[in-house]
Amino acid sequence: MSKEIHEIYDPIADLSIIGLKGVEELCDQVDYYLKSWRKDELEKRNLETFTIKADCPRFGSGEAKGVIYETVRGHDVYILCDIFNYGVTYKMFGKEVPMSPDDHFQDVKRIIAAIGGKGRNITVIMPMLYEGRQHGRSMRESLDCSIALQELVNMGVNNIISFDVHDPKIQNAIPLSGFENFHPTYQMIKSFINNESDVKIDKDNLMIISPDAGGMGRCIYYSSVMGLDVGMFYKRRDYTQVVNGKNPVLSHEFLGSDLDGKDVIIIDDMIASGGSMIDSAKQLKAKGARNVYVFASFGLFNEGLDKFDKAIEEGVIQKVYTTNLIYRTPELRSKKWYVEVDMSKYIASIIDVLNYDKSLSELLDPAQKINTVLDEYRAEQ
């Protein structure tokens, strides 16, 4: 939001940001942007930062409590969390235990409980949605994501902000509460053109690929704003068994136009094990693709990086782009094939706009900004 807007409007309440364990770096970057935009407000409130000191200390048994060390009475409170940060640990009966998504989600609820209903508004910014993949029921099974969203709303949360939600229809679980699903499309494209100066962005030289039918909506948006063709893979699964919580993929069948000599971008919401992504890339290379790039909002890499190292070495994949919205290991961040897409300014803009109680429309659909950076890139080429 521009400085002029700040001068016209007043915030709906004093702004306070609480960053939970594992998001310290991202929270500091978000705070940096907000402080640079709202210096007058900081001076008026006699503050140096918008962040509030809070913690979830643990007992030796592994139990915990939420503590807030500053007042948030009447404030517009934003709780920033990383549910998938396994790099955070705690001691339980003398053993070092990595925090699971369940542990992180409990900490979110502890901080909300510590606020005790004193905040004017509470917004939870959860970049990768807790239990987002358990969004539907196909047999006698729990609907964890729906239950989690309802828990937050019942505790007094006004808005939930997430990114690239696996199934946006999950918001139907809380139809009378705020739920916003943002996408890192602009940031991904901008990072891509800043790092790949020799890629021609036109229908004859670049193509968008969806690794499955479920991701076609995401890829159609990319192809529309970039003016490119789109293709997809159909995953043939074995529904007679469940391995690691999902039905194993038997094969990938490609549906799309000729790939000979074209660069391609595979776009997905997450990289879990990465097996399907690499298998898709191999098939694309076999069909004549020149370079294969990967865009994923969340890089979990839950089976390590070795298979990606091998894919890079064999020339199957050129680069992998993921955001800084969830935990990235130091090993991943050191890889030459990895590009980190910074989302901190985007989050700061979302907080800024919400705190002024203004429309999020422009942030939800950045098509105009994307067209501008693409026009500049093509003009330079």
C-alpha positions as CSV (number, residue, x, y, z in Angstrom):
1,M,0.0,0.0,0.0
2,S,1.3,3.4,-0.9
3,K,2.3,6.2,1.5
4,E,-0.6,8.3,0.2
5,I,-3.1,5.7,1.3
6,H,-1.5,5.6,4.8
7,E,-2.0,9.4,5.1
8,I,-5.7,9.2,4.1
9,Y,-6.9,6.4,6.3
10,D,-6.5,5.4,9.9
11,P,-6.0,1.8,11.0
12,I,-9.0,0.1,12.5
13,A,-7.0,-0.6,15.6
14,D,-3.4,-0.7,16.9
15,L,-1.4,-3.3,14.9
16,S,0.3,-6.2,16.7
17,I,2.1,-9.2,15.2
18,I,2.9,-12.4,17.0
19,G,5.3,-14.7,15.4
20,L,5.4,-18.3,16.7
21,K,8.4,-20.5,16.9
22,G,9.9,-21.2,13.6
23,V,8.8,-18.1,11.7
24,E,11.3,-15.6,13.3
25,E,13.1,-14.8,10.1
26,L,9.9,-14.3,8.1
27,C,8.3,-12.3,10.9
28,D,11.3,-10.0,11.0
29,Q,11.1,-9.4,7.3
30,V,7.4,-8.7,7.4
31,D,8.0,-6.3,10.3
32,Y,10.8,-4.5,8.4
33,Y,8.4,-3.6,5.5
34,L,5.6,-2.5,7.9
35,K,8.0,-0.3,9.8
36,S,9.3,1.3,6.6
37,W,5.7,2.1,5.5
38,R,4.3,3.2,8.9
39,K,7.1,5.2,10.6
40,D,4.7,7.9,11.9
41,E,2.5,5.3,13.5
42,L,5.5,3.8,15.4
43,E,6.5,7.2,16.6
44,K,3.0,8.0,17.7
45,R,2.7,4.7,19.7
46,N,6.4,5.1,21.0
47,L,7.3,1.7,19.5
48,E,10.3,0.3,17.7
49,T,8.5,-2.7,16.2
50,F,5.0,-4.1,15.5
51,T,5.9,-7.5,16.9
52,I,4.7,-8.6,20.3
53,K,6.8,-10.8,22.5
54,A,5.1,-14.1,23.1
55,D,6.1,-17.7,23.8
56,C,4.9,-21.2,24.4
57,P,7.3,-22.6,27.1
58,R,7.2,-26.3,27.8
59,F,7.4,-28.4,30.9
60,G,9.6,-31.4,31.1
61,S,6.7,-33.7,30.4
62,G,6.2,-32.0,27.0
63,E,3.1,-30.0,28.1
64,A,3.1,-26.3,27.2
65,K,1.3,-23.0,27.8
66,G,0.9,-19.9,25.8
67,V,2.2,-16.6,27.2
68,I,2.0,-13.0,25.9
69,Y,4.3,-10.5,27.6
70,E,2.6,-7.3,26.3
71,T,-0.9,-6.0,26.2
72,V,-3.0,-6.6,23.1
73,R,-6.3,-5.2,24.5
74,G,-8.3,-3.7,21.6
75,H,-5.5,-4.5,19.1
76,D,-5.7,-5.9,15.6
77,V,-3.6,-9.0,16.2
78,Y,-1.9,-11.1,13.5
79,I,-0.6,-14.6,14.5
80,L,2.0,-15.8,12.0
81,C,2.9,-19.5,12.2
82,D,4.7,-22.3,10.2
83,I,2.8,-25.5,11.0
84,F,5.4,-27.6,9.1
85,N,8.6,-26.4,10.7
86,Y,10.2,-29.6,11.9
87,G,13.4,-27.7,12.6
88,V,12.0,-26.5,15.9
89,T,12.5,-28.9,18.8
90,Y,11.6,-29.2,22.5
91,K,12.6,-31.5,25.3
92,M,10.3,-34.1,26.6
93,F,11.5,-36.5,29.4
94,G,15.1,-35.4,28.5
95,K,14.8,-36.3,24.8
96,E,14.9,-33.8,21.9
97,V,11.7,-34.0,20.0
98,P,11.0,-32.2,16.7
99,M,7.7,-30.3,16.6
100,S,5.0,-31.9,14.5
101,P,2.2,-30.1,12.7
102,D,-0.1,-31.1,15.7
103,D,2.4,-29.4,18.1
104,H,2.5,-26.2,16.1
105,F,-1.3,-26.1,15.8
106,Q,-1.7,-26.5,19.5
107,D,0.7,-23.5,20.0
108,V,-1.5,-21.4,17.8
109,K,-4.5,-22.2,20.0
110,R,-2.5,-21.5,23.1
111,I,-1.6,-18.0,22.0
112,I,-5.3,-17.4,21.0
113,A,-6.3,-18.6,24.5
114,A,-3.6,-16.3,26.1
115,I,-5.2,-13.3,24.2
116,G,-8.3,-14.2,26.1
117,G,-10.8,-12.4,23.9
118,K,-9.1,-9.0,24.6
119,G,-8.0,-8.3,21.0
120,R,-10.3,-6.4,18.7
121,N,-9.6,-8.7,15.7
122,I,-7.5,-11.9,15.5
123,T,-6.1,-13.1,12.2
124,V,-4.2,-16.3,11.8
125,I,-1.7,-16.3,8.9
126,M,-1.0,-20.0,8.3
127,P,0.8,-20.2,4.9
128,M,0.5,-23.9,4.4
129,L,-2.9,-25.0,5.8
130,Y,-2.9,-27.4,8.7
131,E,-4.2,-30.8,7.5
132,G,-5.0,-29.2,4.2
133,R,-4.6,-32.5,2.3
134,Q,-7.2,-34.1,4.6
135,H,-10.0,-32.0,3.1
136,G,-12.5,-34.6,2.0
137,R,-13.9,-37.9,3.0
138,S,-13.9,-41.0,0.8
139,M,-14.4,-43.6,3.5
140,R,-14.8,-43.7,7.3
141,E,-12.1,-41.1,8.1
142,S,-11.7,-37.9,9.9
143,L,-12.1,-34.4,8.4
144,D,-9.2,-32.8,10.2
145,C,-8.9,-29.6,8.2
146,S,-12.6,-28.7,8.7
147,I,-12.4,-29.4,12.4
148,A,-9.3,-27.3,12.8
149,L,-10.8,-24.3,11.0
150,Q,-13.9,-24.5,13.1
151,E,-11.8,-24.7,16.3
152,L,-10.0,-21.5,15.4
153,V,-13.3,-19.7,14.6
154,N,-14.9,-20.9,17.8
155,M,-11.9,-19.5,19.7
156,G,-12.6,-16.1,18.3
157,V,-10.4,-15.9,15.1
158,N,-11.9,-13.4,12.7
159,N,-9.8,-14.2,9.6
160,I,-7.6,-17.0,8.4
161,I,-5.0,-16.3,5.7
162,S,-3.4,-19.1,3.8
163,F,-1.6,-19.7,0.5
164,D,-2.2,-22.1,-2.4
165,V,-4.7,-24.1,-0.4
166,H,-4.8,-27.8,-1.6
167,D,-8.6,-27.6,-2.0
168,P,-10.0,-24.1,-1.6
169,K,-13.5,-25.6,-1.1
170,I,-12.4,-26.3,2.5
171,Q,-13.5,-22.8,3.4
172,N,-17.1,-24.1,3.2
173,A,-16.4,-25.5,6.7
174,I,-16.5,-21.9,8.1
175,P,-18.9,-20.1,5.6
176,L,-19.6,-17.1,7.9
177,S,-15.9,-16.3,8.8
178,G,-13.1,-14.7,6.8
179,F,-10.9,-17.1,4.8
180,E,-8.5,-15.8,2.1
181,N,-6.5,-18.0,-0.2
182,F,-3.6,-16.2,-1.8
183,H,-1.2,-17.4,-4.5
184,P,2.5,-16.6,-5.1
185,T,2.0,-16.3,-8.9
186,Y,3.5,-12.8,-9.3
187,Q,6.4,-13.5,-7.0
188,M,7.2,-16.8,-8.8
189,I,7.1,-15.2,-12.2
190,K,9.2,-12.2,-11.1
191,S,11.8,-14.4,-9.5
192,F,11.9,-16.6,-12.6
193,I,12.5,-13.8,-15.1
194,N,15.2,-12.4,-12.8
195,N,17.0,-15.7,-12.7
196,E,16.4,-17.1,-16.2
197,S,17.5,-14.4,-18.7
198,D,17.6,-16.7,-21.7
199,V,14.0,-18.1,-21.6
200,K,11.6,-16.8,-24.2
201,I,8.2,-16.3,-22.7
202,D,5.9,-17.1,-25.7
203,K,3.7,-20.0,-27.0
204,D,6.5,-21.2,-29.3
205,N,9.2,-21.5,-26.6
206,L,7.6,-22.1,-23.2
207,M,4.8,-24.2,-21.8
208,I,3.0,-24.6,-18.5
209,I,2.5,-28.2,-17.2
210,S,0.2,-29.4,-14.4
211,P,1.5,-32.7,-12.8
212,D,-2.1,-33.8,-12.2
213,A,-5.7,-32.9,-13.0
214,G,-6.3,-31.3,-9.6
215,G,-3.7,-28.6,-10.3
216,M,-5.1,-27.5,-13.6
217,G,-6.9,-24.4,-12.2
218,R,-3.6,-23.1,-10.9
219,C,-1.8,-23.8,-14.2
220,I,-4.6,-22.3,-16.3
221,Y,-4.1,-19.0,-14.4
222,Y,-0.3,-19.0,-15.1
223,S,-0.9,-19.8,-18.8
224,S,-3.5,-17.1,-19.1
225,V,-1.5,-14.3,-17.6
226,M,1.7,-15.4,-19.4
227,G,0.0,-16.1,-22.8
228,L,1.2,-19.7,-22.9
229,D,-0.2,-23.2,-23.7
230,V,-0.9,-25.6,-20.9
231,G,-0.5,-29.4,-20.7
232,M,-1.1,-31.9,-17.9
233,F,-0.4,-35.4,-16.6
234,Y,-3.1,-37.8,-15.6
235,K,-2.0,-39.9,-12.6
236,R,-3.2,-43.5,-12.8
237,R,-3.4,-44.7,-9.2
238,D,-3.8,-48.1,-7.5
239,Y,-6.9,-47.6,-5.3
240,T,-6.7,-51.1,-3.9
241,Q,-4.0,-50.1,-1.4
242,V,-2.7,-47.2,0.7
243,V,1.0,-46.5,1.0
244,N,2.3,-43.6,3.3
245,G,-1.3,-42.3,3.6
246,K,-2.1,-42.2,-0.1
247,N,-2.9,-44.4,-3.1
248,P,0.4,-45.2,-5.0
249,V,0.8,-43.8,-8.6
250,L,1.1,-46.5,-11.2
251,S,1.9,-44.2,-14.1
252,H,1.8,-40.7,-15.5
253,E,0.1,-40.1,-18.8
254,F,0.8,-36.8,-20.6
255,L,-1.9,-34.8,-22.3
256,G,-0.7,-31.8,-24.3
257,S,0.8,-30.4,-27.5
258,D,4.2,-31.0,-29.0
259,L,7.1,-30.2,-26.6
260,D,10.1,-30.5,-29.0
261,G,12.6,-27.8,-28.2
262,K,10.4,-26.0,-25.7
263,D,11.2,-25.0,-22.1
264,V,8.5,-26.1,-19.6
265,I,7.5,-25.1,-16.1
266,I,5.8,-27.7,-13.9
267,I,3.6,-26.0,-11.4
268,D,2.3,-27.6,-8.2
269,D,1.2,-26.5,-4.7
270,M,3.9,-28.6,-3.0
271,I,6.8,-30.9,-3.3
272,A,6.3,-33.8,-0.9
273,S,8.6,-36.7,-1.7
274,G,9.2,-35.3,-5.2
275,G,8.9,-38.7,-6.9
276,S,6.0,-37.8,-9.1
277,M,7.5,-34.4,-10.0
278,I,10.8,-36.1,-11.2
279,D,8.9,-38.8,-13.1
280,S,6.9,-36.1,-14.9
281,A,10.1,-34.2,-15.7
282,K,11.7,-37.4,-17.2
283,Q,8.7,-37.9,-19.4
284,L,8.8,-34.3,-20.6
285,K,12.5,-34.6,-21.4
286,A,11.8,-37.8,-23.3
287,K,9.2,-35.9,-25.4
288,G,11.8,-33.3,-26.4
289,A,11.5,-30.6,-23.8
290,R,14.7,-28.4,-23.6
291,N,14.7,-27.3,-19.9
292,V,12.3,-28.3,-17.1
293,Y,11.7,-25.8,-14.3
294,V,9.7,-26.5,-11.2
295,F,7.4,-24.0,-9.3
296,A,6.0,-25.2,-6.0
297,S,4.6,-23.0,-3.2
298,F,5.8,-25.3,-0.5
299,G,9.0,-27.4,-0.7
300,L,8.6,-30.2,1.9
301,F,11.2,-32.6,0.5
302,N,10.1,-35.1,3.1
303,E,12.3,-37.8,1.6
304,G,15.5,-35.7,1.4
305,L,17.3,-34.0,-1.5
306,D,19.3,-36.9,-3.0
307,K,16.8,-37.7,-5.7
308,F,16.7,-34.0,-6.8
309,D,20.5,-33.9,-6.8
310,K,20.5,-36.9,-9.1
311,A,17.8,-35.3,-11.3
312,I,19.8,-32.1,-11.7
313,E,23.0,-34.0,-12.4
314,E,21.2,-36.0,-15.1
315,G,19.8,-32.9,-16.6
316,V,16.2,-33.9,-15.9
317,I,15.4,-30.7,-14.0
318,Q,17.1,-27.3,-14.4
319,K,15.9,-25.3,-11.3
320,V,13.4,-25.6,-8.5
321,Y,11.5,-22.6,-7.2
322,T,9.7,-22.6,-3.8
323,T,8.7,-19.9,-1.4
324,N,10.0,-19.0,2.0
325,L,6.5,-19.5,3.5
326,I,7.6,-22.7,5.3
327,Y,10.8,-24.1,6.8
328,R,13.7,-24.7,4.4
329,T,16.7,-26.7,5.7
330,P,20.2,-25.0,5.5
331,E,21.1,-27.9,3.1
332,L,18.3,-27.0,0.7
333,R,19.1,-23.3,0.8
334,S,22.7,-24.0,-0.2
335,K,21.8,-25.9,-3.3
336,K,22.7,-24.2,-6.6
337,W,19.6,-25.6,-8.3
338,Y,17.3,-24.1,-5.6
339,V,15.8,-20.6,-5.9
340,E,13.9,-19.2,-2.9
341,V,11.0,-16.9,-3.6
342,D,10.6,-14.2,-0.9
343,M,7.0,-13.7,0.2
344,S,7.6,-11.4,3.1
345,K,6.6,-8.1,1.3
346,Y,3.4,-9.8,0.1
347,I,2.4,-10.8,3.6
348,A,3.3,-7.3,4.9
349,S,1.0,-5.9,2.2
350,I,-1.9,-8.2,3.2
351,I,-1.5,-7.2,6.9
352,D,-1.3,-3.5,6.0
353,V,-4.4,-3.6,3.9
354,L,-6.4,-5.6,6.4
355,N,-5.4,-3.3,9.2
356,Y,-6.8,-0.3,7.2
357,D,-9.9,-2.4,6.5
358,K,-9.6,-2.0,2.8
359,S,-10.2,-4.3,-0.2
360,L,-7.8,-7.2,-0.9
361,S,-8.9,-7.5,-4.5
362,E,-5.7,-6.2,-6.0
363,L,-3.6,-8.5,-3.9
364,L,-5.7,-11.5,-4.7
365,D,-5.4,-10.9,-8.4
366,P,-2.1,-9.4,-9.4
367,A,-2.6,-9.8,-13.2
368,Q,-1.8,-6.2,-14.0
369,K,1.5,-6.4,-12.1
370,I,2.4,-9.7,-13.8
371,N,1.7,-8.1,-17.3
372,T,4.0,-5.2,-16.4
373,V,7.0,-7.3,-15.4
374,L,6.5,-9.6,-18.5
375,D,6.3,-6.6,-20.8
376,E,9.5,-5.2,-19.4
377,Y,11.2,-8.6,-19.7
378,R,10.2,-9.1,-23.3
379,A,11.3,-5.5,-24.2
380,E,14.7,-6.2,-22.7
381,Q,15.0,-9.4,-24.7
